[in-house]
């Protein structure tokens, strides 16, 4: 699954709605968590000044959902993510693990399918 969004105030909501619709066959709790994580990362990207399109990529295997959000902008935007900001604490709560790629503006995450 790949979604490209224009960075704007409504981008996080559009991302969340697209995730909920596309992954409607997932368990409700996992689907809601996935939508919340993606919305948070998109929101963070917009808040940090993304000017280029934001790309959301989601893949699944038998055990987990693997996702990435990239704004192809200033590496500081995602590089400042440390999980201590109140809005980003959702990543620690809803993902198995997450991080950022050094020197890039990509945040990645994993959500386990079996809980």
N, C-alpha and C positions, 0 to 999 in steps of 0.2 A: 504494500500500500504506500502510495506517495501522494502528498498533498502540498501544493505550493500556495502560499498566502502572501498577500500584500500587507506589509507592516502597518497596522492601523489599530485604533482603539477596539474595534470589533474582531480582530484576528483571533484572539484566544477563544471567544465564543464560537466563531465559525469552525475552528479546529475541533473543539469539543463536540459540536453537533455532527460534524463529519465522522468523527471516531465512533460516536454512539450509533450512528446509522450503519456504517460499514461493518462494524463488529457486533452486530445485533445477535449473533449466535453464541457469543461468549457468555459465560456466567455473568449475571448482573453486577456483582461486586467487582469482578475483574474489569468489566467494561467501564464501569464508573471510575475505577482507579486509573485506568488507562487514559480516559478522557480528561481527568483532573490533572494528571502528570503532564500530558501534552499541552493542555491549556496553560498550566503554570509556566512551562518552558517558553511557550510562544509569548505569553504576557511579559515574562522577564526580558525576552529579546526586544519586544516593542518598547518597554520601559527604558532599556539601555540604549535606545536610539537606533535600532536597525533601520537601514534605509533601502536595502535590497530585499527581494522576496525571501520569505522564510520557508524553508523546506522541511517537511515532516516525513520521515520514512519509518515504516513499521514492518517488521517481519516476525514470523512465529515459527517455532519448532515444537517438538513434542512436549517440551517442559517449560518454555518461557516465551514471553513477548520481548522482542528486542527493538528498541526505538532510538531514533536520533532526530534532533532538531538543530537546524543550522540556519544562521542568518547571513553567512558569508561577509560579515562586517568586521568591525574592530575586535581583535581577540580579547580585549579587556572585558567586553560585554559578558561573555560566558566565563572568561578566566577568573572573574571575581566571585564566581559561585563557590560557596563553601558550606552551604547547608545551614548556616547560622541565621541567615535572614529569615524573618517570620514567614514570608511567602514561599521561600524555597524549602522550608522544613517539611512540606508535603512530600518532597522527593524522598526524604529519609523514612517517612511513614508508609508510603505507598509502593516503593520500589524495593526489589531485592538488593540492587546496587545501582549506582549511577556515577557519572563523572564527566569530565571535559577532556577533549583532546588538546594537548599542549600546543600553544601557538595557533590554534584554530578556533573558530566560533561554533563548534559543534558540541552539543551536550548529548550524551548517550544515557540510556537506562535499560534496565531489565525488570520485568515483572513475572514472577513465577506463576504458572498456571495452576499448580496444585498447592493448596494452602492447608 
